[in-house]
């Protein structure tokens, strides 16, 4: 799926082609409010973090879901560090 992501390492938006499967993505179905982390996806040696809204996911290099223990709260903290 082609999509626009924010790349904080480059400070700009980019278009990528990502595939979301059970093998590379963790979904958090407990989201009820905007800005909660809705899903995390391993992508090309980095991590896509998507919030529960219509904004762009963030692509953070050199980290994967296992590095943060597949944890929603740790993903949110990581995203805040780069925002």
Order of alpha helices (4+ residues) and beta strands (2+ residues): beta-beta-beta-beta-beta-beta-alpha
